[in-house]
Amino acid sequence: MSSMEQSIPAVRLVDPHSPAAAKVGESIARLRRRARLSRPTLADCADLDVRHLQRIERGHGNPTLLSLMQIAVALEVPLAQLVEGLAPEDMPAGRRPYGYSTRDTQTRRRYFAGNGALEA
């Protein structure tokens, strides 16, 4: 079998059960219930498919920034409220920004300490 015929394994950019996706979904569900809206009503107000909204609330998938903005506008809350409390540690392993692994903490501190962004 040639290298062109070999199947390439699918790579997932976001784990469907990542802590970050779960926290965003829980936040949306909580805000939706507080506003006393059903999923179909919120999906209609946000101009989203109800199945897409259900997947987001369950922490599956990877909602786009536009989808999150539509949900925030429909809920009449700031976008930041949907992602409040997220930390780099909530991101799937291997997807954290540079400097947020345990090993890179000191490197990040040295890098930013030079420009005054972090106090040493």
URWOKA-V157664 format. One record per residue. N is the residue number from 1. RES is the residue in three letters. SS is DSSP state (H for helix, E for strand, C for the rest). NEAR is the number of other C-alpha atoms within 8 Angstrom. Layout:
n-><N N>
res-><RES RES>
ss-><SS SS>
near-><NEAR NEAR>
This chain:
n-><1 2 3 4 5 6 7 8 9 10 11 12 13 14 15 16 17 18 19 20 21 22 23 24 25 26 27 28 29 30 31 32 33 34 35 36 37 38 39 40 41 42 43 44 45 46 47 48 49 50 51 52 53 54 55 56 57 58 59 60 61 62 63 64 65 66 67 68 69 70 71 72 73 74 75 76 77 78 79 80 81 82 83 84 85 86 87 88 89 90 91 92 93 94 95 96 97 98 99 100 101 102 103 104 105 106 107 108 109 110 111 112 113 114 115 116 117 118 119 120>
res-><MET SER SER MET GLU GLN SER ILE PRO ALA VAL ARG LEU VAL ASP PRO HIS SER PRO ALA ALA ALA LYS VAL GLY GLU SER ILE ALA ARG LEU ARG ARG ARG ALA ARG LEU SER ARG PRO THR LEU ALA ASP CYS ALA ASP LEU ASP VAL ARG HIS LEU GLN ARG ILE GLU ARG GLY HIS GLY ASN PRO THR LEU LEU SER LEU MET GLN ILE ALA VAL ALA LEU GLU VAL PRO LEU ALA GLN LEU VAL GLU GLY LEU ALA PRO GLU ASP MET PRO ALA GLY ARG ARG PRO TYR GLY TYR SER THR ARG ASP THR GLN THR ARG ARG ARG TYR PHE ALA GLY ASN GLY ALA LEU GLU ALA>
ss-><C C C C C C C C C C C C C C C C C C H H H H H H H H H H H H H H H H C C C C H H H H H H H C C C C H H H H H H H H C C C C C C C H H H H H H H H H H H C C C H H H H C C C C C H H H C C C C C C C C C C C C C C H H H H H H H H H C C C C C C C>
near-><4 5 5 4 6 7 4 4 4 4 4 5 4 8 9 9 8 12 9 10 14 13 11 13 12 11 11 11 9 8 9 13 9 7 7 6 9 8 10 7 8 13 13 10 8 11 7 10 8 10 6 8 11 9 10 14 13 9 15 12 10 8 7 6 6 6 10 11 9 10 12 12 11 10 10 6 8 8 10 6 8 11 10 6 4 8 6 8 7 9 11 12 5 4 6 11 6 7 9 11 8 5 6 10 10 7 8 11 10 9 8 10 11 7 7 7 7 8 5 5>
